[in-house]
Amino acid sequence: MARENLNDLTALVAVARAKSFTKAAAKLGVSQSALSHTIRLLEERLDLRLLTRTTRSVTPTTAGQQLISGIAPHLDQIENQLTSLGELRNQESGNLRITMPDDALAYVVLPKIKEFVQKYPKINMEFVADLKLIDIFSEDFDGAIRLGENITKEMTSVPITPDIRFVVAGSPEYFSKNPKPKHPKDLLNHN
């Protein structure tokens, strides 16, 4: 259905409900002559008279009443749906799935949860704490919290904490028997 047809049908219902071109035009924010022209073109397209006009009133014909009875509830439903969507305009809602290591959940996310839930009560959150690097796209996650070294080129990243400094600690006796690690990967060769 073309947009002008929907507008024309909306105009027809408005005129029938107001029983007046003047009142309907004021409600729709158009001129009386423009509204009259719209209805006349609709009647020509359908090759049916939809409204009976007298100097004192406007009433639907039998065909007009049949059409109005069939479409008015649907137009009302559309209007109600659009109104209810407007209520969501400034309200975040939906589901949020994030994967992260358990340390990130414990030390970064959980301390902020209460504040987040109070600010966005209509967002449902699911956190998966796992040391595996999950492919967030194929596993249907909205995001991931990762160490910077685990960010791939395809990912967009935003830092959520200041840089974290890691240190290796060991006893002098341990390091007298084992070489000191020079890179985090070297830790795989240590107890």
C-alpha positions in Angstrom: 0.0 0.0 0.0 1.4 3.4 -0.9 1.9 5.9 1.8 -0.6 8.3 0.3 -3.3 5.6 0.5 -2.6 5.2 4.2 -2.8 9.0 4.7 -6.0 9.2 2.7 -7.6 6.4 4.8 -6.5 8.2 8.0 -8.1 11.4 6.6 -11.3 9.5 5.8 -11.6 8.1 9.4 -10.9 11.5 10.9 -13.7 13.1 8.8 -16.1 10.4 9.7 -15.3 10.6 13.4 -15.5 14.4 13.5 -18.6 14.5 11.2 -17.0 17.6 9.8 -14.3 18.6 7.3 -13.5 21.7 9.4 -13.0 19.8 12.7 -11.1 17.0 11.0 -8.8 19.4 9.1 -8.0 21.2 12.4 -7.1 17.9 14.1 -5.0 16.7 11.1 -3.3 20.1 10.8 -4.3 20.6 7.1 -6.6 23.0 5.4 -10.2 22.1 4.9 -9.8 22.4 1.1 -6.8 20.1 1.1 -8.7 17.5 3.2 -11.8 17.8 0.9 -9.5 17.3 -2.1 -7.8 14.2 -0.5 -11.2 12.6 0.1 -12.4 13.4 -3.4 -9.3 11.7 -4.9 -9.7 8.7 -2.7 -13.4 8.3 -3.8 -12.2 8.7 -7.5 -9.5 6.0 -7.1 -12.0 3.6 -5.5 -14.8 4.7 -7.8 -17.1 4.8 -4.8 -18.8 7.6 -2.9 -17.6 7.2 0.7 -19.1 10.3 2.4 -22.5 12.1 2.0 -21.9 15.8 2.4 -24.6 18.3 3.3 -24.3 21.9 4.5 -24.9 20.7 8.0 -23.2 17.3 8.3 -20.9 14.7 6.8 -21.9 11.0 7.1 -20.4 7.9 5.7 -22.3 6.1 2.9 -22.8 2.3 3.3 -19.5 1.7 1.4 -17.8 4.3 3.5 -19.1 2.9 6.7 -18.0 -0.6 5.7 -14.5 0.7 4.8 -14.2 2.8 8.0 -15.4 -0.1 10.2 -12.7 -2.4 8.7 -9.8 0.0 8.8 -10.4 2.3 11.9 -9.4 -0.4 14.5 -6.2 -1.1 12.6 -5.3 2.6 12.3 -6.0 2.9 16.1 -3.7 -0.1 16.7 -0.9 1.5 14.6 -1.3 4.8 16.5 -1.2 2.9 19.8 1.9 1.0 18.8 3.7 4.2 17.7 2.7 5.9 21.0 4.1 3.0 23.0 7.3 3.0 21.1 7.7 6.7 21.9 7.6 5.8 25.6 10.7 3.6 25.0 12.6 6.4 23.2 14.6 7.5 26.2 14.8 4.1 28.0 17.5 1.6 27.2 16.3 -2.0 27.2 17.2 -5.5 25.8 19.7 -8.2 26.4 23.4 -7.8 26.9 25.7 -10.9 26.7 29.4 -10.4 27.6 32.2 -12.9 27.9 35.2 -12.2 30.1 37.9 -13.8 32.3 36.7 -14.5 35.9 39.1 -11.9 37.2 37.5 -9.2 35.1 34.1 -10.3 36.4 35.2 -10.2 40.0 37.3 -7.0 40.0 36.0 -4.8 37.1 32.3 -5.7 36.5 30.8 -6.8 39.8 31.8 -3.6 41.6 29.8 -1.6 39.0 26.8 -3.9 38.6 24.6 -2.2 41.2 25.1 1.2 39.7 24.4 -0.1 36.2 21.2 -2.0 37.2 19.9 1.1 38.9 20.6 3.3 35.8 19.3 0.7 33.3 16.7 -1.5 35.0 15.3 -2.8 31.7 18.6 -4.3 30.5 19.0 -8.1 31.1 22.6 -9.0 31.5 24.3 -12.3 31.0 28.0 -12.7 31.9 30.1 -15.7 30.9 33.3 -16.0 32.9 35.8 -18.2 31.0 39.5 -18.1 30.3 38.9 -19.3 26.8 39.0 -16.7 24.1 35.5 -17.1 22.7 34.6 -15.9 19.2 32.0 -13.3 20.2 30.5 -13.2 16.7 29.8 -16.9 16.3 28.8 -17.4 19.9 26.3 -14.5 19.8 27.9 -12.2 22.4 27.5 -8.5 22.4 31.0 -7.9 23.7 34.0 -9.2 25.6 36.4 -8.0 28.2 39.9 -9.0 27.3 43.5 -8.1 28.1 44.8 -5.7 25.5 47.2 -8.3 24.0 44.1 -10.5 23.1 42.4 -7.9 21.0 42.3 -8.8 17.3 42.2 -6.4 14.3 38.5 -7.1 13.7 37.6 -5.9 17.2 36.8 -2.3 18.3 38.2 -1.8 21.7 37.7 0.7 24.5 39.8 0.7 27.6 37.7 0.1 30.8 40.5 0.3 33.3 43.9 2.0 33.5 46.9 -0.1 32.4 47.5 -2.9 34.8 51.1 -3.7 35.7 51.9 -7.4 36.1 55.0 -8.6 38.0 56.6 -12.0 38.4 57.5 -12.8 41.9 59.7 -15.7 43.0 62.1 -16.6 45.7 65.8 -16.1 45.1 66.3 -19.8 45.5 63.8 -20.6 42.7 65.5 -18.1 40.3 68.9 -19.5 41.2 67.8 -22.8 39.6 65.5 -21.3 36.8 66.0 -18.5 34.3 64.1 -15.3 35.0 61.2 -14.9 32.6 61.6 -12.0 30.1 58.1 -12.2 28.5 54.8 -13.4 29.9 54.9 -16.4 27.6 58.0 -17.5 29.4 55.9 -18.3 32.4 54.5 -21.4 30.7 57.9 -23.0 31.3 57.8 -22.3 35.1 56.1 -23.8 38.1 
